[in-house]
Amino acid sequence: MPYPHAAENDVIVRVHAAGFTPGELDWPATWTDRAGRDRTPSVPGHELSGVVVELGYGTTGLSVGQRVFGLTDWTRNGTLAEYTAVEARNLAPLPADVDHTVAAALPISGLTAWQGLFDHGRLTTGQTVLIHGATGGVGSIAVQLAREAGARVIGTGRASHRDKALELGVHTFIDLQTEKLEDADEADVVFDVIGGDTLDRSAALVRAGGTLVTIVMPPKVQPKDGRAVFFVVEPDRARLTDLATRLREGRLRPFVGAVRPLAEAPAAFAPGKRTPGKTIIRVAED
Protein backbone atom coordinates (compact mmCIF):
# COMPACT_ATOMS: atom_id res chain seq x y z
CA MET A 1 0.00 0.00 0.00
CA PRO A 2 1.24 3.55 -0.64
CA TYR A 3 2.23 5.80 2.24
CA PRO A 4 -1.05 7.36 3.49
CA HIS A 5 -2.04 11.00 3.12
CA ALA A 6 -2.52 13.06 6.27
CA ALA A 7 -5.80 14.96 5.87
CA GLU A 8 -6.81 17.89 8.03
CA ASN A 9 -6.72 16.98 11.75
CA ASP A 10 -5.05 13.64 10.92
CA VAL A 11 -1.79 12.17 12.09
CA ILE A 12 0.27 9.47 10.38
CA VAL A 13 1.26 6.73 12.82
CA ARG A 14 4.06 4.24 12.32
CA VAL A 15 2.30 1.16 13.61
CA HIS A 16 4.17 -1.01 16.11
CA ALA A 17 1.29 -3.31 17.09
CA ALA A 18 -2.27 -3.69 15.83
CA GLY A 19 -5.48 -5.39 16.88
CA PHE A 20 -8.46 -6.49 14.80
CA THR A 21 -11.96 -7.96 15.15
CA PRO A 22 -12.32 -11.44 13.57
CA GLY A 23 -15.66 -10.60 11.96
CA GLU A 24 -14.71 -7.26 10.42
CA LEU A 25 -14.18 -8.69 6.93
CA ASP A 26 -17.97 -9.10 6.85
CA TRP A 27 -18.60 -5.44 7.68
CA PRO A 28 -19.69 -3.31 4.68
CA ALA A 29 -17.56 -0.44 6.02
CA THR A 30 -14.43 -2.57 5.58
CA TRP A 31 -14.83 -2.32 1.81
CA THR A 32 -16.55 1.05 1.26
CA ASP A 33 -16.15 4.68 2.30
CA ARG A 34 -18.71 6.79 4.17
CA ALA A 35 -20.58 7.45 0.92
CA GLY A 36 -20.82 3.73 0.16
CA ARG A 37 -18.22 3.83 -2.62
CA ASP A 38 -15.86 0.92 -3.14
CA ARG A 39 -12.41 1.48 -1.61
CA THR A 40 -10.69 -1.83 -2.21
CA PRO A 41 -7.97 -2.88 -1.73
CA SER A 42 -8.66 -2.24 1.94
CA VAL A 43 -6.50 -2.46 5.03
CA PRO A 44 -8.43 -4.03 7.96
CA GLY A 45 -7.75 -3.64 11.68
CA HIS A 46 -8.92 -0.75 13.86
CA GLU A 47 -6.70 -0.82 16.97
CA LEU A 48 -3.13 0.34 17.08
CA SER A 49 -0.20 1.38 19.19
CA GLY A 50 2.69 3.21 17.60
CA VAL A 51 4.53 6.50 17.09
CA VAL A 52 3.35 9.70 15.37
CA VAL A 53 5.53 10.48 12.33
CA GLU A 54 3.54 13.26 10.62
CA LEU A 55 0.86 15.83 11.46
CA GLY A 56 -1.89 16.89 9.07
CA TYR A 57 -2.92 20.51 8.62
CA GLY A 58 -4.52 21.96 11.73
CA THR A 59 -3.72 18.96 13.93
CA THR A 60 -3.23 19.82 17.60
CA GLY A 61 -2.77 17.90 20.83
CA LEU A 62 -0.17 15.44 19.51
CA SER A 63 3.41 15.80 18.29
CA VAL A 64 5.83 14.01 15.97
CA GLY A 65 7.71 11.28 17.83
CA GLN A 66 4.97 10.81 20.44
CA ARG A 67 3.87 7.32 21.43
CA VAL A 68 0.11 6.89 20.98
CA PHE A 69 -2.63 4.25 20.95
CA GLY A 70 -6.26 4.22 19.94
CA LEU A 71 -8.69 3.21 17.23
CA THR A 72 -9.20 4.18 13.60
CA ASP A 73 -12.29 5.13 11.63
CA TRP A 74 -14.43 2.19 10.49
CA THR A 75 -14.63 3.45 6.89
CA ARG A 76 -10.93 4.19 6.29
CA ASN A 77 -7.89 1.99 5.87
CA GLY A 78 -6.95 0.47 9.18
CA THR A 79 -4.00 -0.62 11.25
CA LEU A 80 -2.63 -3.81 9.66
CA ALA A 81 0.02 -1.84 7.79
CA GLU A 82 3.32 -0.13 8.52
CA TYR A 83 1.71 3.33 8.45
CA THR A 84 -1.88 4.52 8.85
CA ALA A 85 -3.71 7.84 8.86
CA VAL A 86 -5.86 8.46 11.94
CA GLU A 87 -7.91 11.38 13.20
CA ALA A 88 -5.92 12.81 16.09
CA ARG A 89 -9.00 12.85 18.35
CA ASN A 90 -9.14 9.03 18.15
CA LEU A 91 -5.72 8.64 19.78
CA ALA A 92 -4.36 9.10 23.28
CA PRO A 93 -0.78 9.45 24.53
CA LEU A 94 0.82 6.15 25.52
CA PRO A 95 3.12 6.14 28.57
CA ALA A 96 6.70 5.12 27.83
CA ASP A 97 6.55 2.12 30.16
CA VAL A 98 3.51 0.48 28.47
CA ASP A 99 4.38 -2.11 25.82
CA HIS A 100 2.90 -1.49 22.36
CA THR A 101 1.63 -5.08 22.20
CA VAL A 102 -0.39 -4.68 25.39
CA ALA A 103 -1.66 -1.23 24.40
CA ALA A 104 -2.96 -2.49 21.04
CA ALA A 105 -5.24 -4.93 22.87
CA LEU A 106 -6.98 -2.19 24.83
CA PRO A 107 -8.77 0.43 22.64
CA ILE A 108 -11.88 -1.38 21.37
CA SER A 109 -12.19 -3.83 24.25
CA GLY A 110 -11.54 -1.20 26.90
CA LEU A 111 -13.83 1.47 25.47
CA THR A 112 -16.57 -1.06 24.67
CA ALA A 113 -16.45 -2.47 28.20
CA TRP A 114 -16.54 0.98 29.82
CA GLN A 115 -19.29 2.39 27.62
CA GLY A 116 -21.39 -0.76 27.94
CA LEU A 117 -21.16 -0.97 31.72
CA PHE A 118 -21.30 2.66 32.78
CA ASP A 119 -22.48 4.92 29.93
CA HIS A 120 -25.28 2.63 28.73
CA GLY A 121 -25.74 0.16 31.62
CA ARG A 122 -25.41 2.81 34.37
CA LEU A 123 -23.76 0.24 36.65
CA THR A 124 -23.09 1.47 40.19
CA THR A 125 -21.53 0.16 43.38
CA GLY A 126 -23.43 -2.70 45.01
CA GLN A 127 -25.31 -3.73 41.87
CA THR A 128 -25.05 -7.08 40.09
CA VAL A 129 -23.85 -7.43 36.50
CA LEU A 130 -23.97 -10.55 34.32
CA ILE A 131 -21.21 -10.53 31.69
CA HIS A 132 -21.36 -12.98 28.81
CA GLY A 133 -18.02 -14.13 27.40
CA ALA A 134 -16.29 -13.20 30.63
CA THR A 135 -12.83 -14.23 29.42
CA GLY A 136 -13.05 -12.71 25.93
CA GLY A 137 -11.49 -9.44 24.82
CA VAL A 138 -14.40 -7.24 25.92
CA GLY A 139 -15.66 -9.50 28.70
CA SER A 140 -12.34 -9.79 30.52
CA ILE A 141 -11.97 -6.00 30.67
CA ALA A 142 -15.61 -5.60 31.73
CA VAL A 143 -15.14 -8.06 34.60
CA GLN A 144 -12.16 -6.11 35.94
CA LEU A 145 -13.86 -2.73 35.60
CA ALA A 146 -17.06 -3.98 37.24
CA ARG A 147 -15.17 -5.49 40.16
CA GLU A 148 -13.24 -2.27 40.73
CA ALA A 149 -16.54 -0.35 40.68
CA GLY A 150 -17.80 -2.51 43.55
CA ALA A 151 -20.30 -4.61 41.60
CA ARG A 152 -21.08 -8.29 42.04
CA VAL A 153 -20.08 -10.08 38.83
CA ILE A 154 -21.64 -13.16 37.26
CA GLY A 155 -19.63 -14.42 34.28
CA THR A 156 -20.52 -16.92 31.56
CA GLY A 157 -18.45 -18.98 29.16
CA ARG A 158 -17.29 -22.52 28.49
CA ALA A 159 -16.11 -24.94 31.17
CA SER A 160 -12.50 -24.45 30.07
CA HIS A 161 -12.85 -20.73 30.81
CA ARG A 162 -13.91 -21.14 34.45
CA ASP A 163 -10.47 -20.84 36.07
CA LYS A 164 -9.56 -17.78 34.00
CA ALA A 165 -12.88 -16.12 34.81
CA LEU A 166 -12.42 -16.70 38.54
CA GLU A 167 -8.86 -15.33 38.28
CA LEU A 168 -10.23 -12.17 36.63
CA GLY A 169 -12.62 -11.70 39.54
CA VAL A 170 -16.07 -13.10 38.77
CA HIS A 171 -18.02 -14.06 41.89
CA THR A 172 -20.10 -16.71 40.11
CA PHE A 173 -19.37 -18.54 36.84
CA ILE A 174 -21.94 -20.24 34.59
CA ASP A 175 -20.85 -22.83 32.02
CA LEU A 176 -23.28 -22.22 29.15
CA GLN A 177 -22.65 -25.73 27.80
CA THR A 178 -23.78 -27.63 30.89
CA GLU A 179 -25.61 -25.15 33.13
CA LYS A 180 -28.87 -23.29 32.53
CA LEU A 181 -28.58 -19.58 31.98
CA GLU A 182 -32.03 -19.22 33.51
CA ASP A 183 -30.64 -20.46 36.84
CA ALA A 184 -28.50 -17.33 37.17
CA ASP A 185 -29.53 -14.63 39.61
CA GLU A 186 -31.25 -11.55 38.25
CA ALA A 187 -28.88 -8.73 37.40
CA ASP A 188 -29.13 -4.94 37.27
CA VAL A 189 -27.07 -5.02 34.06
CA VAL A 190 -26.68 -7.86 31.57
CA PHE A 191 -23.80 -7.26 29.13
CA ASP A 192 -24.05 -9.39 25.99
CA VAL A 193 -21.31 -9.98 23.41
CA ILE A 194 -22.75 -13.20 21.94
CA GLY A 195 -26.14 -12.35 20.45
CA GLY A 196 -28.65 -14.84 19.06
CA ASP A 197 -30.43 -17.15 21.47
CA THR A 198 -28.21 -16.11 24.37
CA LEU A 199 -29.25 -12.48 23.90
CA ASP A 200 -32.94 -13.40 23.67
CA ARG A 201 -32.83 -15.49 26.86
CA SER A 202 -30.87 -12.83 28.74
CA ALA A 203 -33.80 -10.40 28.72
CA ALA A 204 -35.56 -12.44 31.41
CA LEU A 205 -32.57 -12.04 33.74
CA VAL A 206 -32.78 -8.24 33.90
CA ARG A 207 -34.00 -7.02 37.26
CA ALA A 208 -36.81 -4.44 37.31
CA GLY A 209 -35.34 -1.08 36.37
CA GLY A 210 -32.23 -2.74 34.95
CA THR A 211 -30.62 -2.74 31.52
CA LEU A 212 -29.77 -5.30 28.86
CA VAL A 213 -26.74 -4.05 26.88
CA THR A 214 -25.49 -5.70 23.70
CA ILE A 215 -22.88 -4.95 21.04
CA VAL A 216 -24.09 -7.62 18.60
CA MET A 217 -27.53 -6.64 17.30
CA PRO A 218 -30.67 -4.74 18.33
CA PRO A 219 -32.45 -7.02 20.85
CA LYS A 220 -35.61 -8.75 19.65
CA VAL A 221 -36.72 -9.59 23.20
CA GLN A 222 -37.11 -6.73 25.68
CA PRO A 223 -36.76 -6.97 29.47
CA LYS A 224 -40.19 -6.93 31.12
CA ASP A 225 -39.50 -3.96 33.38
CA GLY A 226 -36.20 -2.64 32.08
CA ARG A 227 -34.32 -1.16 29.13
CA ALA A 228 -32.49 -2.75 26.20
CA VAL A 229 -29.57 -0.96 24.50
CA PHE A 230 -27.59 -1.85 21.39
CA PHE A 231 -24.51 0.31 20.78
CA VAL A 232 -21.34 0.60 18.72
CA VAL A 233 -18.18 1.72 20.49
CA GLU A 234 -17.15 5.36 20.05
CA PRO A 235 -13.70 6.97 20.27
CA ASP A 236 -12.91 8.75 23.54
CA ARG A 237 -9.42 10.17 24.14
CA ALA A 238 -10.08 11.01 27.79
CA ARG A 239 -11.28 7.48 28.53
CA LEU A 240 -8.33 5.93 26.67
CA THR A 241 -6.03 8.03 28.85
CA ASP A 242 -7.83 6.78 31.95
CA LEU A 243 -7.53 3.16 30.78
CA ALA A 244 -3.79 3.62 30.17
CA THR A 245 -3.41 4.92 33.72
CA ARG A 246 -5.20 1.85 35.09
CA LEU A 247 -2.91 -0.32 32.98
CA ARG A 248 0.23 1.34 34.38
CA GLU A 249 -1.02 1.03 37.96
CA GLY A 250 -1.76 -2.70 37.55
CA ARG A 251 -5.51 -2.19 38.01
CA LEU A 252 -6.32 -3.43 34.51
CA ARG A 253 -4.85 -6.25 32.45
CA PRO A 254 -5.81 -6.95 28.83
CA PHE A 255 -5.85 -10.64 27.97
CA VAL A 256 -3.28 -10.85 25.13
CA GLY A 257 -3.24 -14.19 23.33
CA ALA A 258 -1.17 -14.93 20.23
CA VAL A 259 1.24 -12.31 18.92
CA ARG A 260 1.90 -12.77 15.20
CA PRO A 261 3.99 -10.88 12.62
CA LEU A 262 2.32 -8.76 9.95
CA ALA A 263 2.99 -11.39 7.29
CA GLU A 264 0.69 -13.78 9.19
CA ALA A 265 -2.21 -11.31 9.47
CA PRO A 266 -4.29 -12.99 6.70
CA ALA A 267 -3.97 -16.35 8.47
CA ALA A 268 -5.08 -14.74 11.74
CA PHE A 269 -8.45 -13.95 10.12
CA ALA A 270 -8.96 -17.53 8.91
CA PRO A 271 -11.88 -19.35 10.56
CA GLY A 272 -10.96 -22.28 12.73
CA LYS A 273 -9.75 -22.89 16.24
CA ARG A 274 -9.85 -19.73 18.32
CA THR A 275 -6.90 -19.07 20.61
CA PRO A 276 -7.59 -17.68 24.09
CA GLY A 277 -7.15 -13.94 24.47
CA LYS A 278 -6.86 -11.22 21.86
CA THR A 279 -4.59 -11.87 18.89
CA ILE A 280 -2.20 -8.99 18.26
CA ILE A 281 -0.25 -8.34 15.07
CA ARG A 282 3.27 -7.06 15.69
CA VAL A 283 4.10 -4.72 12.82
CA ALA A 284 7.37 -3.14 13.98
CA GLU A 285 9.73 -3.77 16.86
CA ASP A 286 9.75 -1.26 19.71
N, C-alpha and C positions, 0 to 999 in steps of 0.2 A: 504494500500500500504506500502511496506517496506520503510525504511529511504533511501533517494536517495544517490547515489555515486557522489562525487565531482570529476569530470574529470579535466584534465589540463585546467587552466584558468577559472575554474568554481568557483562559491560560492554556498553554501547551505543557503537558506533564510527560516527563520521561517515566514510563511505568516500570516500577520494580516488581510489584506483585499485583495480581488481579484476581477477582472473584467473579463467578457467574451463577446463573440460575439454570438448572438442567432443562427446564421447559421453555426457555426463552426463544429457541429456534422455531417454536410454534406461534410466537406472538407476531401479529401483523406489523407492529412497530419495528421489529427487527429488520424488516425488509423494505419499509417505506418511510418517507419523511412525514412531517406533520400535516402536509397537504394530501397525503395518500399516494404520492408519486414514488415509483420504484427507485431504490437507491443501492441496489446490488452492484458490485460485491460489498457485503456488509461485514463489519467487525462486531462480533457479539461481546458480551461481558459488560457489566455496569458498576463494578466495584473496583477501586484501585487504591494503591498506595505508591507514592513516588516522589519526584522532585520537579518543581516548576522550572522550566527552561525558557519560557517566553511569555510575555504579557500582551494581550490584545489591547486595542485602543480603548482608553477609558477604564481599564481594569484597575481596581483599587483593593486594598486589604490583603494582598499577597505580594510576594517578591520573588525575583529570579533566584534560584538556589534553595528555596524554602522547601522543606519536607511537608507533604500534604497527604490527606486521604479523603475519600468521599465517594460519591456516586455520580454517574454520568446520565445525560438525558436519554430517555427510552428510544427516541426517534433519530438519534445520531450515532455515528460509529462509536463503538465502545472501547473497552479496556484491554482486550486480548491483542495488543500490538505494542511495539516499542514506544510509540508516542501517541497521545490522544488529546483532542481539544475538549475542554470542559468549561462550563460556566463557572466563574470564580465562586459564586455564591453556593455552589454545590460541594465545595471543598472546605476542609478545616485544617489548621496547622497540626502537624504530627510531631509530638515530642521526640527528641533525639534518641531517647532510650527505649522507644517502642519499635519492635521489629516490623519491617514492611509486610512480611508474610502474615503476621498476626493482625495488623491493622487492616489488611485487605479483606479479612473475614468479618469485619465489624459493621460496615456502613448499612447495607440493606437489612441484615439480621437485627442489628442493634436499633436502628430507627423504627423498623417494623414492630419489634417487641415493645419499645417504649410507646409508640403511638397507639398500638393496639390495647395495651394495658391501661394507660393513663389518659391519653387524649380522647380515645373513643370509649374504652371500658370504664373510665372514671374509678379505677381501683384505688381503695384507700386502706389504711392500716386497720387490721382486725377482720377484713373481709376474706372470703374464700374465692380462689380462682382455680378453674380447671383448665389445664393447658394440654392440648393435644400435641403429639409429636414432641414430647418433653426433652428429648435428647437431640433433636434436629437443630439446624442452624438458627432458626428463629426461636424455637421452643426452649433451647438451652439458655439463651440469653434472657428470655421471658421469665424462666424459673428463677434465675439469679436476681433479676430486678424485682420480681414480686416478693421474694424472700426478704430482700433488703428493705422493701417498703413495709414489711411487717404483716404480709398476707399469709394465710394458710394456702398451701399449694397442693393440688391434686394433679398428677401427671399421668399421661397415657402413652402407650407405645407397645412394642413387642417384648416378649419375655426376656430376650437377650439384652434389652435396654434397661432392665430394672436396676441393676447395680449402678450404672452411669447416672440414671435419674436420681437415685437416692444420694449419690455423691454430689450432684448439683444442688440438692436441697429440697426435693419434693417431700412432703409429709406422708402422702399416700400415693402408691403407684397402681395403675390398672393395666393389666395385660389385655389388650383388645382382642387377642386371638383366643383366649381361654376364659376371660371374665366378662361379665355383662356390664356394659357402659351404664345401663339403667340402675345398677346397684350403687353407683357413685353418689356421694352426698350432693345436695343442691349447692350451686355456687352463685356468688354475686356476679362473677364474670366468667364466661366460657370463651376461651381463645382457640379458634379453629384454624388449622393450617392444612387440613386433609380434604374437606369438602365431601360431596356425595352423601352417602347414607349416614356417615358419621356426623356430618353437619346437621342433617335432618333430625337425627335422634338427639342431638345435643340441645335442641330447643327446650325439651322437657326438663332439662337439668338446671335451667336458669331460675333462680329464686325471684320471687315477686320484687319488681323494681330493679332487677338486674339487667345485664346486657350480654347478648351473644355477639361476639366479634369474629369476623372471618376475613381472610385475605384471598380466598379461592374463588368465590362466586356469590352473587346476591342470594341470601337464604330464601328457600321456598317455604320453609316452616318457621313460623314466628313463635317466640316465647309467649305463653299465655298472658302473663302480666309483666312483660319486660320489653326491652328494645332489641332490635337486630341491626347490626352495622356491618356493611362490606366496605373495605377501603383499600386504596393502593398507597404504598409508602410515598412520602414526600421528602425532598431534601430539607435539611435543617442544620445550618452550620453551628449554631449555638448548642444543639443537642449532641452533634458529633464531638464537639469540644468537651462536653460533659462526659460522654462515653469514654473518650481518650483518657480523661482524668481518672475515671473509675478503673480503667485498664492499668494505668501506671501504679495506682494505689493497691492493686491486687484485689479489688472489690468486684471485678468482672473478668471473666475468662472465656473468650470465644473458643469453640470446639473445632480446632483445625484438624482436618483429616489428612488426605494425601496432598503432597506438594509436588507438582509436576512441571517440567519445563514447557516453554511456549510451543515447542514443536509437537508436544503431545496433547495440546488443547483440543484438536478435533476428536481424539480418542476419548477424552474426558467427557464429551457430550454423548458418547455412544450409549444406547440403552443396555442394560445388563445389571450385573451385581453392583449394588450401591455400597460404597465404603462409608464407614462411620465418620461423622464430622463433615466439615465443609472443605471441598477440594479447592486448593489455591494453585493458580498458575504463576510460577516464578518467571518473570520476564527478564530481569536484569539482576545482577548481584548487588548487594548493598555497597 
